[in-house]
Amino acid sequence: MSQQKCLVPALVALFLLAIPAAQAQVEVDVAKITCEQFVLFKVADPRDISLWLSGYYHGKQGSTLVDIARLKEESEAVKRHCQSNPKMLVIQAIETVLGPAPK
């Protein structure tokens, strides 16, 4: 595996290790998060959810690269779409805004 391909999993692992141990263990089914929950911080910080969703979405596309500027732009676009469609699932909003990821 090339150094670039190892970068994304390493960053995700680092992010997960950085979570303080004192926090309660909570599992969230990201596929069930609504736009309203996403925008209003009802589940978690939208930035955290955006990071996970970006990795998931781009992983389905086979991409291991992270374009930070593009990540911010895409996250804002999804947030704007969610503000107009609060009952939509965030994962559907991503596919609406960015296009469906290959299966």
DSSP file (Angstrom, degrees, kcal/mol; ACC not computed):
  #  RESIDUE AA STRUCTURE BP1 BP2  ACC     N-H-->O    O-->H-N    N-H-->O    O-->H-N    TCO  KAPPA ALPHA  PHI   PSI    X-CA   Y-CA   Z-CA
    1    1 A M              0   0    0      0, 0.0     5,-0.0     0, 0.0     0, 0.0   0.000 360.0 360.0 360.0 132.9    0.0    0.0    0.0
    2    2 A S     >  -     0   0    0      1,-0.1     4,-1.2     3,-0.0     5,-0.1  -0.202 360.0-109.1 -71.7 165.4    1.4    3.4   -1.0
    3    3 A Q  H  > S+     0   0    0      1,-0.2     4,-0.8     2,-0.2     3,-0.2   0.866 118.8  53.0 -62.7 -38.0    2.1    6.1    1.5
    4    4 A Q  H >> S+     0   0    0      1,-0.2     3,-0.7     2,-0.2     4,-0.7   0.898 106.1  52.5 -65.3 -40.5   -0.8    8.2    0.2
    5    5 A K  H 34 S+     0   0    0      1,-0.2    -1,-0.2     2,-0.2    -2,-0.2   0.766 108.6  51.4 -68.4 -24.6   -3.2    5.3    0.6
    6    6 A C  H 3X S+     0   0    0     -4,-1.2     4,-1.9    -3,-0.2    -1,-0.2   0.657  93.7  76.7 -82.8 -17.0   -2.1    4.9    4.3
    7    7 A L  H <X S+     0   0    0     -4,-0.8     4,-2.4    -3,-0.7     5,-0.2   0.919  91.7  48.3 -63.9 -47.6   -2.6    8.6    5.1
    8    8 A V  H  X S+     0   0    0     -4,-0.7     4,-2.5    56,-0.3     5,-0.2   0.949 113.7  44.9 -63.5 -51.3   -6.5    8.6    5.3
    9    9 A P  H  > S+     0   0    0      0, 0.0     4,-2.5     0, 0.0    -1,-0.2   0.881 113.7  52.2 -60.1 -35.0   -6.7    5.5    7.6
   10   10 A A  H  X S+     0   0    0     -4,-1.9     4,-2.3     2,-0.2    -2,-0.2   0.909 110.0  47.8 -66.2 -41.3   -3.9    6.9    9.7
   11   11 A L  H  X S+     0   0    0     -4,-2.4     4,-2.5     2,-0.2    -1,-0.2   0.899 112.1  49.3 -66.0 -40.7   -5.7   10.3   10.1
   12   12 A V  H  X S+     0   0    0     -4,-2.5     4,-2.5     2,-0.2    -2,-0.2   0.929 111.8  48.8 -63.5 -44.9   -9.0    8.6   11.0
   13   13 A A  H  X S+     0   0    0     -4,-2.5     4,-2.3     1,-0.2    -2,-0.2   0.905 111.4  49.9 -61.4 -41.9   -7.2    6.5   13.6
   14   14 A L  H  X S+     0   0    0     -4,-2.3     4,-1.4     2,-0.2    -1,-0.2   0.915 110.4  50.3 -62.9 -43.4   -5.5    9.6   15.0
   15   15 A F  H  < S+     0   0    0     -4,-2.5     4,-0.5     1,-0.2     3,-0.3   0.922 111.7  47.6 -60.4 -45.5   -8.8   11.4   15.2
   16   16 A L  H >< S+     0   0    0     -4,-2.5     3,-0.9     1,-0.2    -1,-0.2   0.865 110.9  51.0 -66.6 -36.0  -10.4    8.4   17.0
   17   17 A L  H 3< S+     0   0    0     -4,-2.3    -1,-0.2     1,-0.2    -2,-0.2   0.749 101.4  63.6 -71.7 -22.8   -7.5    8.1   19.5
   18   18 A A  T 3< S+     0   0    0     -4,-1.4    -1,-0.2    -3,-0.3    -2,-0.2   0.620  76.1 105.3 -78.2 -12.2   -7.7   11.9   20.2
   19   19 A I  S <  S-     0   0    0     -3,-0.9    -3,-0.0    -4,-0.5    -4,-0.0  -0.539  84.8-107.9 -69.7 126.9  -11.3   11.5   21.7
   20   20 A P    >   -     0   0    0      0, 0.0     3,-1.3     0, 0.0    -1,-0.1  -0.255  16.5-132.6 -58.8 140.8  -10.9   11.7   25.5
   21   21 A A  T 3  S+     0   0    0      1,-0.3     4,-0.1    -4,-0.1    -2,-0.1   0.723 100.7  69.7 -66.7 -21.7  -11.4    8.4   27.3
   22   22 A A  T 3  S+     0   0    0      2,-0.1    -1,-0.3     3,-0.0     3,-0.1   0.674  77.0 101.4 -73.4 -16.4  -13.8   10.1   29.8
   23   23 A Q  S <  S-     0   0    0     -3,-1.3     2,-0.1     1,-0.1    -4,-0.0  -0.384  84.0-104.1 -68.5 146.2  -16.5   10.5   27.1
   24   24 A A        -     0   0    0      1,-0.1     2,-0.6    -2,-0.1    -1,-0.1  -0.407  35.3-108.8 -67.6 145.4  -19.4    8.1   27.2
   25   25 A Q        +     0   0    0     -2,-0.1     2,-0.4    -3,-0.1    -1,-0.1  -0.676  48.0 172.9 -76.4 117.5  -19.3    5.4   24.5
   26   26 A V        -     0   0    0     -2,-0.6     2,-0.4     2,-0.0    -3,-0.0  -0.996  19.8-156.2-131.5 130.4  -22.0    6.3   22.0
   27   27 A E        -     0   0    0     -2,-0.4     2,-0.4     2,-0.0    -2,-0.0  -0.883  11.0-166.9-105.0 139.0  -22.7    4.6   18.7
   28   28 A V        -     0   0    0     -2,-0.4     2,-1.2     5,-0.0     3,-0.1  -0.987  21.6-137.9-127.5 131.3  -24.6    6.5   16.0
   29   29 A D    >   -     0   0    0     -2,-0.4     3,-2.2     1,-0.2     4,-0.3  -0.770  18.9-165.3 -86.4 100.0  -26.1    5.0   12.9
   30   30 A V  G >  S+     0   0    0     -2,-1.2     3,-1.3     1,-0.3    61,-0.3   0.777  82.0  67.6 -60.4 -28.6  -25.0    7.8   10.5
   31   31 A A  G 3  S+     0   0    0      1,-0.2    -1,-0.3    -3,-0.1    61,-0.1   0.655 101.0  49.8 -66.4 -14.3  -27.5    6.5    7.8
   32   32 A K  G <  S+     0   0    0     -3,-2.2     2,-0.4    57,-0.1    -1,-0.2   0.411  79.4 116.4-105.3   0.3  -30.3    7.6   10.1
   33   33 A I    <   -     0   0    0     -3,-1.3    57,-2.9    -4,-0.3    58,-0.4  -0.563  56.0-145.4 -74.1 126.0  -29.2   11.2   10.9
   34   34 A T  B  >  -A   89   0A   0     -2,-0.4     4,-2.3    55,-0.3    55,-0.3  -0.465  22.9-112.4 -85.4 162.5  -31.6   13.7    9.5
   35   35 A C  H  > S+     0   0    0     53,-3.1     4,-3.0    50,-0.3     5,-0.3   0.884 118.8  55.5 -60.1 -38.6  -30.6   17.1    8.2
   36   36 A E  H  > S+     0   0    0     50,-2.3     4,-2.3    52,-0.3     6,-0.3   0.937 108.9  46.2 -60.5 -46.7  -32.3   18.8   11.1
   37   37 A Q  H  4>S+     0   0    0     49,-0.3     5,-2.0     1,-0.2     6,-0.8   0.896 114.5  49.4 -61.5 -40.5  -30.3   16.7   13.6
   38   38 A F  H ><5S+     0   0    0     -4,-2.3     3,-1.0     1,-0.2    -2,-0.2   0.948 114.8  41.4 -63.5 -51.8  -27.1   17.5   11.6
   39   39 A V  H 3<5S+     0   0    0     -4,-3.0    -2,-0.2     1,-0.2    -1,-0.2   0.838 116.3  48.6 -69.5 -34.6  -27.6   21.3   11.3
   40   40 A L  T 3<5S-     0   0    0     -4,-2.3    -1,-0.2    -5,-0.3    -2,-0.2   0.226 108.2-117.6 -95.2  15.0  -28.9   21.7   14.9
   41   41 A F  T < 5 +     0   0    0     -3,-1.0    -3,-0.2    -4,-0.2    -4,-0.1   0.778  67.4 142.2  60.2  28.3  -26.0   19.7   16.6
   42   42 A K  S   <S+     0   0    0     -5,-2.0    -4,-0.1    -6,-0.3    -1,-0.1   0.731  76.8  23.6 -76.1 -21.4  -28.6   17.2   17.9
   43   43 A V  S    S-     0   0    0     -6,-0.8     2,-0.3     1,-0.5    -1,-0.1   0.796 131.5 -42.4-107.3 -49.0  -26.3   14.1   17.4
   44   44 A A  S    S-     0   0    0     -7,-0.3    -1,-0.5    -6,-0.1    -3,-0.1  -0.941  82.8 -50.0-166.9 176.9  -22.8   15.5   17.4
   45   45 A D    >>  -     0   0    0     -2,-0.3     4,-1.8     1,-0.2     3,-1.0  -0.485  50.8-132.4 -62.1 126.4  -20.8   18.4   16.1
   46   46 A P  H 3> S+     0   0    0      0, 0.0     4,-2.8     0, 0.0     5,-0.2   0.790 105.2  61.4 -54.8 -28.8  -21.6   18.6   12.3
   47   47 A R  H 3> S+     0   0    0      2,-0.2     4,-2.1     1,-0.2     5,-0.1   0.904 104.2  48.1 -64.5 -39.5  -17.8   18.9   11.6
   48   48 A D  H <> S+     0   0    0     -3,-1.0     4,-2.0     2,-0.2    -1,-0.2   0.924 113.9  46.0 -65.3 -44.1  -17.3   15.5   13.1
   49   49 A I  H  X S+     0   0    0     -4,-1.8     4,-2.9     1,-0.2     5,-0.2   0.904 110.8  54.0 -64.8 -40.8  -20.1   14.0   11.2
   50   50 A S  H  X S+     0   0    0     -4,-2.8     4,-2.6    -5,-0.2    -1,-0.2   0.896 106.7  51.8 -60.9 -40.9  -18.9   15.7    8.0
   51   51 A L  H  X S+     0   0    0     -4,-2.1     4,-2.1     2,-0.2    -1,-0.2   0.937 112.8  44.3 -61.2 -47.0  -15.5   14.2    8.4
   52   52 A W  H  X S+     0   0    0     -4,-2.0     4,-2.5     1,-0.2    -2,-0.2   0.945 115.0  48.2 -63.0 -47.8  -16.9   10.7    8.8
   53   53 A L  H  X S+     0   0    0     -4,-2.9     4,-3.2     1,-0.2     5,-0.2   0.868 109.4  53.5 -62.8 -37.1  -19.3   11.1    5.9
   54   54 A S  H  X S+     0   0    0     -4,-2.6     4,-2.8    -5,-0.2     5,-0.3   0.936 110.5  46.8 -62.4 -46.1  -16.6   12.5    3.6
   55   55 A G  H  X S+     0   0    0     -4,-2.1     4,-1.9    -5,-0.2    -2,-0.2   0.911 115.4  46.2 -61.6 -42.4  -14.4    9.5    4.3
   56   56 A Y  H  X S+     0   0    0     -4,-2.5     4,-2.0     2,-0.2    -2,-0.2   0.952 115.5  45.2 -63.5 -51.2  -17.3    7.1    3.7
   57   57 A Y  H  X S+     0   0    0     -4,-3.2     4,-0.9     1,-0.2    -2,-0.2   0.928 117.9  42.1 -61.5 -48.3  -18.4    8.9    0.5
   58   58 A H  H  <>S+     0   0    0     -4,-2.8     5,-2.6    -5,-0.2     4,-0.4   0.810 110.0  58.5 -73.0 -28.6  -15.0    9.2   -1.0
   59   59 A G  H ><5S+     0   0    0     -4,-1.9     3,-1.1    -5,-0.3    -1,-0.2   0.890 102.6  53.5 -63.4 -39.2  -14.1    5.7    0.1
   60   60 A K  H 3<5S+     0   0    0     -4,-2.0    -1,-0.2     1,-0.3    -2,-0.2   0.793 107.8  51.9 -65.2 -26.6  -17.0    4.4   -1.9
   61   61 A Q  T 3<5S-     0   0    0     -4,-0.9    -1,-0.3    -5,-0.2    -2,-0.2   0.545 118.2-115.9 -84.3  -7.8  -15.5    6.3   -4.9
   62   62 A G  T < 5 +     0   0    0     -3,-1.1     2,-0.4    -4,-0.4    -3,-0.2   0.617  69.4 138.9  83.9  12.7  -12.1    4.6   -4.3
   63   63 A S      < +     0   0    0     -5,-2.6    -1,-0.3    -6,-0.1    -2,-0.1  -0.767  31.1 178.4 -95.7 134.7  -10.4    7.9   -3.4
   64   64 A T        +     0   0    0     -2,-0.4   -56,-0.3    -3,-0.1     2,-0.3   0.287  52.4 103.4-111.4   7.0   -7.9    8.1   -0.5
   65   65 A L        -     0   0    0     -7,-0.1     2,-0.5   -58,-0.1    -2,-0.1  -0.663  56.1-152.8 -93.3 146.4   -7.1   11.8   -1.0
   66   66 A V        -     0   0    0     -2,-0.3     2,-0.8     4,-0.0     3,-0.1  -0.973   4.9-167.4-120.0 118.0   -8.4   14.6    1.2
   67   67 A D     >  -     0   0    0     -2,-0.5     4,-2.8     1,-0.2     5,-0.2  -0.896   8.5-163.7-101.3 102.4   -8.7   18.0   -0.3
   68   68 A I  H  > S+     0   0    0     -2,-0.8     4,-2.1     1,-0.2     5,-0.2   0.885  86.5  48.9 -59.7 -44.4   -9.3   20.2    2.8
   69   69 A A  H  > S+     0   0    0      1,-0.2     4,-2.1     2,-0.2    -1,-0.2   0.920 114.3  46.3 -62.0 -43.0  -10.6   23.2    0.9
   70   70 A R  H  > S+     0   0    0      2,-0.2     4,-3.1     1,-0.2     5,-0.3   0.882 108.2  56.7 -67.5 -37.7  -13.0   21.0   -1.1
   71   71 A L  H  X S+     0   0    0     -4,-2.8     4,-2.4     1,-0.2    -1,-0.2   0.921 108.9  46.7 -57.8 -45.0  -14.1   19.2    2.1
   72   72 A K  H  X S+     0   0    0     -4,-2.1     4,-2.2     2,-0.2    -2,-0.2   0.915 113.7  47.9 -64.3 -43.4  -15.1   22.6    3.6
   73   73 A E  H  X S+     0   0    0     -4,-2.1     4,-2.2     2,-0.2    -2,-0.2   0.929 113.8  46.5 -63.0 -46.2  -16.9   23.7    0.5
   74   74 A E  H  X S+     0   0    0     -4,-3.1     4,-2.4     1,-0.2    -2,-0.2   0.896 111.4  52.1 -64.6 -40.3  -18.8   20.4    0.2
   75   75 A S  H  X S+     0   0    0     -4,-2.4     4,-2.4    -5,-0.3    -1,-0.2   0.909 110.8  47.5 -62.8 -42.7  -19.7   20.4    3.9
   76   76 A E  H  X S+     0   0    0     -4,-2.2     4,-2.5     2,-0.2    -1,-0.2   0.886 110.7  52.0 -65.9 -38.7  -21.1   23.9    3.6
   77   77 A A  H  X S+     0   0    0     -4,-2.2     4,-2.1     2,-0.2    -2,-0.2   0.910 111.7  46.2 -64.0 -42.2  -23.1   22.9    0.5
   78   78 A V  H  X S+     0   0    0     -4,-2.4     4,-2.7     2,-0.2    -2,-0.2   0.909 111.5  52.6 -66.2 -41.7  -24.6   19.9    2.3
   79   79 A K  H  X S+     0   0    0     -4,-2.4     4,-2.1     2,-0.2    -2,-0.2   0.920 109.7  48.2 -59.9 -44.8  -25.3   22.1    5.3
   80   80 A R  H  X S+     0   0    0     -4,-2.5     4,-1.2     1,-0.2    -1,-0.2   0.915 112.5  48.8 -62.4 -42.7  -27.2   24.7    3.1
   81   81 A H  H  X S+     0   0    0     -4,-2.1     4,-0.9     1,-0.2     3,-0.4   0.906 110.6  51.2 -63.1 -41.0  -29.1   21.9    1.4
   82   82 A C  H  < S+     0   0    0     -4,-2.7     3,-0.4     1,-0.2    -1,-0.2   0.855 102.8  58.8 -66.0 -35.5  -30.0   20.4    4.8
   83   83 A Q  H  < S+     0   0    0     -4,-2.1    -1,-0.2     1,-0.2    -2,-0.2   0.837 111.5  42.0 -62.7 -30.8  -31.3   23.8    6.1
   84   84 A S  H  < S+     0   0    0     -4,-1.2    -1,-0.2    -3,-0.4    -2,-0.2   0.610 124.0  37.6 -88.1 -14.1  -33.8   23.8    3.2
   85   85 A N    ><  +     0   0    0     -4,-0.9     3,-1.6    -3,-0.4   -50,-0.3  -0.516  65.7 164.9-136.4  65.0  -34.7   20.1    3.7
   86   86 A P  T 3  S+     0   0    0      0, 0.0   -50,-2.3     0, 0.0   -49,-0.3   0.724  75.4  52.9 -62.5 -23.7  -34.7   19.3    7.4
   87   87 A K  T 3  S+     0   0    0    -52,-0.2     2,-0.1   -53,-0.1    -5,-0.1   0.608  87.7 101.1 -87.4 -11.4  -36.5   16.0    7.1
   88   88 A M  S <  S-     0   0    0     -3,-1.6   -53,-3.1    -6,-0.2   -52,-0.3  -0.407  82.0-109.0 -71.3 147.7  -34.1   14.6    4.5
   89   89 A L  B >>  -A   34   0A   0    -55,-0.3     4,-2.2     1,-0.1     3,-0.5  -0.564  22.7-127.7 -73.5 141.9  -31.4   12.1    5.7
   90   90 A V  H 3> S+     0   0    0    -57,-2.9     4,-2.4     1,-0.3     5,-0.2   0.889 109.8  56.5 -59.3 -39.9  -27.9   13.6    5.6
   91   91 A I  H 3> S+     0   0    0    -58,-0.4     4,-1.5   -61,-0.3    -1,-0.3   0.850 108.9  47.1 -63.3 -32.7  -26.6   10.7    3.6
   92   92 A Q  H <> S+     0   0    0     -3,-0.5     4,-2.2     2,-0.2    -1,-0.2   0.866 108.7  55.1 -72.6 -37.4  -29.3   11.5    1.0
   93   93 A A  H  X S+     0   0    0     -4,-2.2     4,-2.6     2,-0.2     5,-0.2   0.894 106.1  52.3 -61.7 -39.5  -28.4   15.2    1.1
   94   94 A I  H  X S+     0   0    0     -4,-2.4     4,-3.4     1,-0.2     5,-0.5   0.929 110.7  46.4 -62.6 -45.2  -24.8   14.3    0.3
   95   95 A E  H  X S+     0   0    0     -4,-1.5     4,-1.2     1,-0.2    -1,-0.2   0.838 112.9  50.9 -67.8 -31.2  -25.8   12.3   -2.7
   96   96 A T  H  < S+     0   0    0     -4,-2.2    -2,-0.2     2,-0.2    -1,-0.2   0.923 119.7  34.8 -67.9 -44.6  -28.1   15.1   -3.9
   97   97 A V  H  < S+     0   0    0     -4,-2.6    -2,-0.2    -5,-0.2    -3,-0.2   0.909 133.6  24.9 -77.9 -44.4  -25.4   17.7   -3.6
   98   98 A L  H  < S-     0   0    0     -4,-3.4    -3,-0.2    -5,-0.2    -2,-0.2   0.558 111.1-108.4-101.7 -10.7  -22.4   15.7   -4.6
   99   99 A G     <  -     0   0    0     -4,-1.2    -1,-0.2    -5,-0.5    -3,-0.1  -0.002  49.7 -55.0  94.5 153.2  -23.9   13.0   -6.8
  100  100 A P        -     0   0    0      0, 0.0     3,-0.1     0, 0.0    -8,-0.0  -0.358  51.9-125.8 -67.5 140.6  -24.3    9.3   -5.9
  101  101 A A        -     0   0    0      1,-0.1   -40,-0.1    -2,-0.1   -43,-0.1  -0.620  35.7 -99.2 -80.3 145.3  -21.2    7.4   -4.9
  102  102 A P              0   0    0      0, 0.0    -1,-0.1     0, 0.0   -40,-0.1  -0.289 360.0 360.0 -62.8 150.2  -20.6    4.2   -7.0
  103  103 A K              0   0    0    -42,-0.1   -42,-0.1    -3,-0.1    -2,-0.0   0.441 360.0 360.0 -95.3 360.0  -21.6    1.0   -5.3
